[in-house]
């Protein structure tokens, strides 16, 4: 059964634990996805560094094992999240150079709360001329370099170049337990100075992790993961969420001073059960692509049933475009369509059985109520201006119950099924819901009801040979 839960087009670890995507880029024509990785999980105290996937087409991937190990005093408790920057023509051979920025974490022994005392956070740089062999580690910023109003929680650098300067965002928690993002500037990407911060007008969580900058059509958005939102009415009691905020007109993240954001305009990237720590990058064709972690830091449901030798996966790459009213649209990268095989047509009342739990389902001509049932255990229901994702079998949902997002009339629906991962896209990607599930049947049963037509493609295995 555990082998049937391995995925064919979602990145997952060969063994061990995977979480945040890191260092996303297309470098010298190759796509690189680094990720938080503990290959020795579930061993107690398993070291956490960066694993490394590469691909030529966003579909067929190779895992290269550990890329960044926590092997220096500045990262004794883990090589935490960070980003990649590609410098055009900066390598010794005249080709491009890759820079990786990340946070080294150290938790000191003793009686500490690890918020105000006992933690060291160091921003580290590594360069690579080929994307595989990494150079020496250089510590750029240490705990004493951050503003005095910060606690010891400062991490997850996002770095880019703009208008002749380098800019960095760092997630932070201040001494009043309010989440914010630090902005830093540099002439060379090595020596940094504090330039200001970006924070909500009213407090929104006690810590902001994994900051990111999205720039499309002359506008900017700040993506972040606020922690401490469990008491909000829409949070389902979950502490941590991933969302984005529009940068006010006339303002930029590459700037100085305090940037005040409207926390009330926060939009969630994903309304499902399993999504956190997204990161974006711009590929060589100019597309903005996003990959997220299909997991949560703390959740009341399981992601590794008993006996599983690996835990978690990443979402498929998603193409991000600007929609109306400040929304960002998400669509599965078009390359995934190359995995499509045999196609099956469904209409109201039809049922289909596939030999494997891999499928790409697209509903056409929606508008009225419809329901797509998977194995009779997971249902995607579109009715009353909302999309609902619900489990009727706890053995399959392993603690997951129901999630709903308001969408208005559902015009189109796409559902990706990949063994133990499901992603739902509605209204051209204006609403997305992602979840893990752990099917008990060998075959995939798909049932459709409603005045709608659907095409179900069987999907190939882009990960064949990876594990």
N, C-alpha and C positions, 0 to 999 in steps of 0.2 A: 504493500500500500504506500509506503513512504516514497518509493521510487516514482509512483504515479503523481506525486505532488511536486516533483521537479519540473521546472518550467522550460518552455521552448523559445520564448522571446522576451522574458523578463530576466534581468541580471540577478543572480543569486550566488552565494558563495559555494565553492566546491565542498567545503566543510566549515563548521564554525559559524560565527556571528558576523552579520553585515548590518551597517546602518548608514549614516549620512553619505550621500554622493559628494565627492570632493574633486577639485582639480579638473572640471569638465572643460574640454577644448577639442578643436580639430587642429592637429599639428602636423605639418608636412603631409597633409592629405589623409592622415589617420585620425579616427576618433579615439579619444582617451577618456575613460571614466575611472577615476580613482574612487575609493570608498573606504569608510571606516571598517576595520576588519580585525576580528579576533579569531584566528584560525584554530586556537586551542580551546575555544568555548565548547562545552560548558565548564571546563576546569576552573576552580576558584582562582580569582585574581589573574585570569588570562589577559596577557598584554594586548593592548589595542593600538594598531597602527593604521596604515593605508594599504589596501589591496588595489589591484590594477587590472582593468579590462581594456582591450583594444579591439577596434573594428574598422573595416574599410567601408562599411555600408550601413551602420546603425542596426543591423539585423543579425549578422553572424559575428560572434564575439569569441575572443580568446582570453583566458584568465592567466595573468603572469605571476600570480602569487603576491607576496608582500613586496611593496615598493618602498614604503617609508616605515621603518621600525623605530619604536621608542627607545633608542639606544644611546641617548646622551643625557646628562644630568638635567637639561632643561625640559625634558619630556618623560621623566621617569614614571609618571602616572598615565601616560598616553600621548600619542601624536593625534591631536584633535583636528577638527575640521578646518578647511581652507579652500583656496581657489587656484586657478592657473591663469597665467598671462602669457600670450605669445608675442615675442618681439620679432618683428619682421627684419630679416637680414642681419641679425645680431650675433649669430653663431660664428665660431672661428672659420668655418667653411663658407661663410657668406650666406648661408641659409638661415632659417628661423631658429630662435632659441626659446625654450620653454622655461618659465619661472613658476615655481610652486611656493605659495605662501600658506602657512598653517600655524596653528597654536600648539605649543608644547605645554602640557599640563603637569604640575607637580603638586601632590598633596603631602604636606610635611607631617611626620608623626607627632603625636601630642594631643592635648585637649583643645581641639579647634572646632569652630562651626563651619570652616571651609567656605565661608562667605566673606567675613570681615578679617579672618585670620587663617593661617595655615595653608594657603594656596598660592602658588606662583603661576603666572600666565606669561608665556614668552612667545612672541611672534617670530617665526623662523622662515628663512628663505633657502630654497634649493634651486639650482639651475640644471638644465639638461639640454644637450645638443641633439639628442636623438629620441627623447621621450621615454627612454628605458633606463639607460645608465644615468644615475643621479650624482651630482657633484656634492661637495662638502656642504654641511649645514651652517648657516650664518644666523646668529641671534640678532634681531633688529630692534625689538622693543621688549623691555622687561617691566615687571610690576611697578617699579618706581617711575616709569615714563608715562603712566596714564594720569589723567586729571585726579586731583585729590578728592573729588566728589564721587569717585568710583569705588565700589567694593572690589574684592579680589576676583569677581566674575567679569572678565573681559576676554572675548575670544571670537574666533571664526572670521578671519579677514577676507574681505572681498576687495580686490584691487583692479584698477583699470587706469588707462592713460587718456587724458583729455586736455586739449588746448595747451600742449607743451608741458603739462604737469602730470604727476602720478597722484592718484587718490586712493585712499583706503577707508573702508567701513569696518567697524568692529562692534559686535554685539556687546552690551554692557548692562550692569545693574548698579544703580547709584546707592548711596548710603541711606537714602529714604526708601529703598526697596521699590524703585520705579525703573521700568525698562526703558532703554534708549539705545541709540546708535551713535558711536563716536565717529567723527570725520577727521582724517589726517591727510596731510599733503606732503609731497616729496618732489625733489628735482630729478632724482635718479632711481627711485623705487627702493632705495636702501636706507637712507637717512630720512627719518620721518619727524614731523612736528604736528602737534594737535592744532586743528583748524576750527573746531566747533562741534556741535552735536545736532542730532535730529531726534526729536522726542514729541510725543503726542501732547496736545493741549491739556487734556485730562489724563491721569494715569491709566495705563492699559497693561496690566501685568507687572510682575516684579523684575523680570529679566527678558531681554530680547536676544534670541540666538539667531545664528545663520543669516545675517543681513545680506541683501543682494540688491543690485540696481538693474532695473529693466528700462530700456530706452527704445521707444517705438514712435515713429511718425511725429518727431519733434516734442514728445512728451516723456515724462519719467515717472516711474513708480518705485517705491521702496518696498521690497519684500522682506519679511522678517517672521520669526517664530516667537511670539510672546508667550511667556510662561506665567501661570498664576491666574488663568481665566476661568477656573472651574465653577465659580459662583455665578457666572453670567447665564441668563436664561436659555441661550442657544448652545451652550457648551457641553451638554449631556454629562456634566460632572467631570469632564476631561480637563486636566490642568493645562496642557500645551496644545497650541494651534498654529497653523501656518497660513499667513495671509499677506495681502499687499495693500498699500496706501498710495493714493496719488500724491505726487509732489505738487505743491501749489503752483499755479500759473506764474511764470516769470522767475521761478526759483529752480535751482539745480542741486543735486547732491554734491557735485563738485563745486564747493563754495565754502565760505568762512562764516563764523558766527553761529547763532542758534537758528535752526530750521524747525519751525513749529508745524506739526501735522495734525490733521483732524482724525483722531482715533476712532470717531464714530463712523468714518467712511471705510473702515477695515472690511475687506472682502476676503473670504476664505478661498484659497486655491482649490480646495477639494472638500466635499461635504460627506465623504464616506467615513469608514472606520479606521482606515490605515493609510495615513499620509502625513509626512513631516519632512522638515529640513530640505525643501526644494532648492535647487541651484540652476541658474540659467547660464547659457553661453551663446555667443554668436559664431556660427560656423563659417566656412570659407565661401559659402554661397550667399551669406548675409542673413540667413534665417536665425531667429532667436529660438533656441531649444531649451526645454526644461526637463529635468529628471528629478524625481522625489524619492524619498525612502518610503516604502510601503510598510511602515511600522510606526510605533509611538514610543516615546520615552517611558511613559507610565500609562497603562491601560488595563481595564478590568476584564480582558479577554486574552486568549492564548495565541501565540504565533509559532510555537514549536511543540506540537503534541508529543507525548511521551515517545522516546526512542529516536526522535529526529536528530540527525547528525549535523544539521545546519539550521539557521534561523534567519528569516527575513529575505526580502528582495527589493529591487528598485522598480519604479514605474517604467513603462515604455517611454522613450523620448517623445516629448510633446512639442509641437510647433506652436509658438505664442504669437498672437496678433492682437492689435488694439480693436476693441469693440466699441459699442456706443456707451455713453454715460460713464466713462472711466473704467469700464470692465475690460478684462483681458480674456481672450478666447483661447482655448486649448484644444488641439487636435492631435491625434496620434501621428507621428512622423510618417510621411507618405511612403517611405521605404518599407514599412511593415506590410504593405499590400503585396510585395513580392513573395511573401510567404503564403499567400492565398492559394488554395488548391481547388478541389471540387466545390461547386456552388449548388445550393439547394434553395428552392423558393418555398416560402411559407405564407399562408393567409390565415384568417380567423379560424381557430379551432384546430389547426394543423399541429402535429407533433413529429419530431425528428429525433432519431438516435444516431449519434456519432460514436465511432470506436474509441476516440480519445477526448480528453477534456481540453481541447484546443479549438477555438472557433472565433470568427469575426462576424458579428451579427449587425446588420444595418437595416433599420426599419424605415420604409419609405411612405410618404403620404400620411404621416401621422397628423393628429389634430384633435381627435377625440380620445376617449379612454383606451388604454391598451395595457397588456401585461405580458411580460416575458418571464417564463418560469424555467429555471435550470435545475434539473434533477428533482423537481418538486420541492426543493429545499431552500432555494434562493430565488426571490421574486423581485423583478424590476417593474414597478407599477407607475404608470403615468395617468393621472386623473386629478381633477379639481385644481388645475394650475400648478401641480407639483410633481416631482419625481420621488418615489419612495423605494428604498432598497431594504428588503426585510428577509430575515431568516425564519423558517418554520421548523428547522431541525437543529437543535443545539449541538448535536454531535458534529454537524458540518460547520456551523458558525462558531463553535467553541467560545460561547459567551457573547457573541455579537447578536444584536437584536434588530434594531431598525434605525434608519437615517432617512431624513426627508429634506428636500430643498425646494423652495418656491421658484418656479420657472415661468409661469404663465403657460399658455397652450404649448404643448410639446409638438414641434414641427418635424423633428428628426431625432433619431436615437441610434447610438452605436454602442455595442457592448463587446468588449474583448475578454475572452475566457482563455486562460492559460494555466491549466492544471490547478494550482492553488492560489491563483490571482484572478480578480475580475475588476475591470475598469469600465465605467459607464459614462458616456458623453451625450449630453442632450443639447438641442438647439445650437448646433454648430460649435459645441464646446463652451457655451456660456455657463453651463453647470456640469460638474464632474463629481462622481462618487466612486471611490476606490475601496476595495476590500480584499482581504485574504479569506479563503474558505478551504475546507479540507474534505473534499468529496469522498464518500464511502463506496460509490459505484465505480465499476471499471469503465462503463460507457457514459457519455454525456447525453442526457435527455433534454431537448429544447421544445417548449410548448409556447404557442402564441395565441393570444386572444385579443379581439378588437378589430375595428374597421381599418386595417392596415396591411400593408404588404412588407415582407422582409426577405432579405437574402442572407443565408448562412453559409459562410465559406469555411471549409476545413482549413486548418492552419498547419504549416510545416514547423520544423524544429530548427530554429536558428542557432541553438546552443549545442546541437549534436556534435559530439567529439570534444566538447569543452571540459566535461567532467570525467 
